[in-house]
Amino acid sequence: MKSFLQTLKNLQKTVDIYWNIGENSGQFLNLLIKALKCKTVLEIGTSNGYSGIWIAEALAKNKGQLYTIESHKKERFNLAKENFEKSGLSKNITQILGHAPEVIPKTPKKFDMIFLDATKYEYCDYLEKILPRTKKNSIIIADNILSHEKELKKFTQKISSLKNFQSFKLNIGKGLLIAIKTS
């Protein structure tokens, strides 16, 4: 527990450099995963691992696994790996290097939660690829929904139009869109 908190504290100094979620968003994700007893989470956009550590700590409590995708090979992928090791949560994290729409893992077949925090103009592409990987009560969470409202307008409209999802925005951090699959 101490290494988890210390790693997060150290990473908070780099939030602006690596475009990480804020602490409130991290706490929200962590508590939501624990409350819903999620076991499988897909994260698109690892960066330096800050959000992944929040997610993985909750999954460790649930005996679950985080699958996190990062395309930035030169720095961020390895930096996240180091931070995951420092946090003591590596065994609950599967890192995947590559372009998200092409490298989403085949296993597990369905995810309890999917967290989007990557290239904004690709959110609609991510949505297309992840929809078949959801089940009833799966949750899709998209970050930056308020801070990048204009860039994410098409994504917001698309996810809001899905008949089998109920979605809403939360004014936490840079804005989170929460979409829950209802059927």
C-alpha positions as CSV (number, residue, x, y, z in Angstrom):
1,M,0.0,0.0,0.0
2,K,2.8,2.4,0.9
3,S,4.6,2.0,-2.5
4,F,1.3,2.5,-4.3
5,L,0.7,5.8,-2.5
6,Q,4.3,7.0,-2.7
7,T,4.4,6.3,-6.5
8,L,1.2,8.2,-7.1
9,K,2.6,11.1,-5.0
10,N,5.8,11.2,-7.0
11,L,3.8,11.0,-10.3
12,Q,1.5,13.9,-9.3
13,K,4.5,16.2,-10.0
14,T,4.4,15.1,-13.7
15,V,0.7,15.4,-14.3
16,D,1.0,18.3,-16.8
17,I,4.0,16.8,-18.6
18,Y,2.3,13.5,-19.3
19,W,-1.3,14.7,-19.6
20,N,-2.4,12.5,-16.7
21,I,-5.8,12.5,-15.1
22,G,-6.2,14.5,-11.9
23,E,-6.1,13.0,-8.4
24,N,-9.9,13.3,-8.1
25,S,-10.4,11.4,-11.3
26,G,-8.0,8.7,-10.1
27,Q,-9.8,8.4,-6.8
28,F,-13.2,8.2,-8.6
29,L,-12.0,5.4,-10.9
30,N,-10.5,3.5,-8.0
31,L,-13.6,3.7,-5.8
32,L,-15.9,2.9,-8.7
33,I,-13.9,-0.2,-9.7
34,K,-14.0,-1.4,-6.0
35,A,-17.7,-0.6,-5.6
36,L,-18.7,-2.4,-8.8
37,K,-16.2,-5.3,-8.2
38,C,-14.8,-5.0,-11.7
39,K,-12.3,-7.7,-12.6
40,T,-11.3,-6.7,-16.1
41,V,-10.5,-3.2,-17.2
42,L,-9.1,-2.0,-20.5
43,E,-7.3,1.4,-20.5
44,I,-6.5,3.1,-23.8
45,G,-3.7,5.6,-23.2
46,T,-1.2,4.4,-20.5
47,S,1.1,7.4,-20.6
48,N,3.5,7.2,-17.6
49,G,1.1,4.9,-15.7
50,Y,-0.6,7.3,-13.3
51,S,-4.2,6.4,-14.0
52,G,-3.2,2.7,-14.5
53,I,-1.9,2.6,-10.9
54,W,-5.2,4.0,-9.5
55,I,-7.1,1.4,-11.6
56,A,-4.7,-1.5,-10.8
57,E,-4.8,-0.9,-7.0
58,A,-8.6,-1.3,-7.1
59,L,-8.3,-4.4,-9.3
60,A,-5.8,-5.9,-6.9
61,K,-8.5,-5.8,-4.2
62,N,-10.9,-7.5,-6.7
63,K,-8.3,-10.0,-7.9
64,G,-8.6,-8.5,-11.3
65,Q,-6.4,-7.4,-14.2
66,L,-5.8,-4.1,-16.1
67,Y,-5.0,-4.3,-19.8
68,T,-3.4,-1.0,-20.7
69,I,-2.4,0.2,-24.2
70,E,0.3,2.7,-25.1
71,S,1.6,3.6,-28.5
72,H,4.5,5.8,-27.4
73,K,7.3,3.3,-27.6
74,K,10.3,5.6,-27.0
75,E,9.5,6.9,-23.6
76,R,6.1,6.4,-22.1
77,F,5.7,2.6,-22.4
78,N,8.9,1.9,-20.5
79,L,8.4,4.7,-18.0
80,A,5.0,3.2,-17.2
81,K,6.5,-0.2,-16.7
82,E,9.0,1.3,-14.2
83,N,6.2,3.1,-12.4
84,F,4.0,0.0,-12.3
85,E,7.0,-1.9,-10.7
86,K,7.6,0.8,-8.2
87,S,3.9,0.8,-7.2
88,G,4.0,-3.0,-6.5
89,L,1.1,-3.6,-8.8
90,S,2.8,-5.1,-11.8
91,K,1.2,-8.5,-11.4
92,N,-2.3,-6.9,-11.9
93,I,-1.2,-5.1,-15.1
94,T,-0.8,-6.3,-18.6
95,Q,1.0,-3.7,-20.8
96,I,0.4,-3.6,-24.5
97,L,2.5,-1.6,-26.9
98,G,0.8,-0.4,-30.1
99,H,-1.9,1.5,-31.8
100,A,-5.1,0.9,-29.7
101,P,-7.6,0.0,-32.5
102,E,-5.2,-2.7,-33.7
103,V,-3.8,-4.2,-30.5
104,I,-6.8,-4.5,-28.2
105,P,-6.2,-8.0,-26.7
106,K,-8.4,-10.9,-27.7
107,T,-8.7,-12.1,-24.1
108,P,-10.7,-11.4,-22.1
109,K,-13.6,-11.4,-24.6
110,K,-15.5,-8.8,-22.6
111,F,-14.4,-6.0,-20.2
112,D,-16.2,-4.8,-17.1
113,M,-14.8,-1.3,-17.7
114,I,-13.0,0.6,-20.5
115,F,-11.2,3.8,-19.8
116,L,-10.4,6.1,-22.7
117,D,-7.6,8.7,-22.2
118,A,-5.6,8.9,-25.4
119,T,-5.6,10.6,-28.8
120,K,-8.9,12.6,-28.8
121,Y,-9.6,12.5,-32.5
122,E,-9.5,8.7,-32.3
123,Y,-12.2,8.2,-29.6
124,C,-14.8,7.3,-32.2
125,D,-12.4,4.7,-33.7
126,Y,-11.8,3.3,-30.1
127,L,-15.6,3.2,-29.5
128,E,-16.1,1.2,-32.7
129,K,-13.5,-1.4,-31.7
130,I,-14.5,-1.7,-28.0
131,L,-18.3,-1.9,-28.4
132,P,-18.2,-5.7,-29.2
133,R,-16.1,-6.2,-26.1
134,T,-18.8,-4.9,-23.8
135,K,-21.5,-6.8,-22.0
136,K,-24.6,-5.7,-20.0
137,N,-23.4,-3.4,-17.2
138,S,-20.0,-2.7,-18.8
139,I,-18.9,0.9,-18.3
140,I,-17.1,3.1,-20.8
141,I,-15.4,6.1,-19.2
142,A,-13.9,8.8,-21.4
143,D,-11.6,11.5,-19.9
144,N,-11.3,15.1,-21.1
145,I,-15.0,15.3,-22.0
146,L,-15.2,19.0,-20.8
147,S,-11.6,20.2,-21.3
148,H,-11.7,18.9,-25.0
149,E,-15.4,19.4,-25.5
150,K,-15.1,20.6,-29.1
151,E,-12.7,17.8,-30.2
152,L,-14.9,15.2,-28.5
153,K,-18.3,16.5,-29.7
154,K,-18.6,13.8,-32.4
155,F,-17.7,11.0,-29.9
156,T,-20.1,12.4,-27.3
157,Q,-22.9,12.5,-29.9
158,K,-22.1,9.0,-31.1
159,I,-22.0,7.3,-27.6
160,S,-25.1,9.3,-26.5
161,S,-27.0,7.9,-29.5
162,L,-26.4,4.3,-28.7
163,K,-29.8,2.7,-27.7
164,N,-28.3,0.1,-25.4
165,F,-26.2,2.6,-23.4
166,Q,-27.1,5.3,-20.9
167,S,-24.5,8.1,-20.6
168,F,-23.9,11.2,-18.6
169,K,-21.1,13.7,-17.9
170,L,-19.4,14.3,-14.6
171,N,-17.6,17.5,-13.7
172,I,-14.6,15.6,-12.1
173,G,-11.1,16.5,-13.2
174,K,-11.1,17.5,-16.9
175,G,-14.6,16.0,-17.3
176,L,-15.6,12.3,-17.5
177,L,-18.2,10.8,-19.7
178,I,-19.7,7.7,-18.2
179,A,-21.6,5.3,-20.4
180,I,-23.2,2.1,-19.0
181,K,-24.4,-0.7,-21.2
182,T,-28.0,-1.4,-20.2
183,S,-28.8,-4.4,-22.4
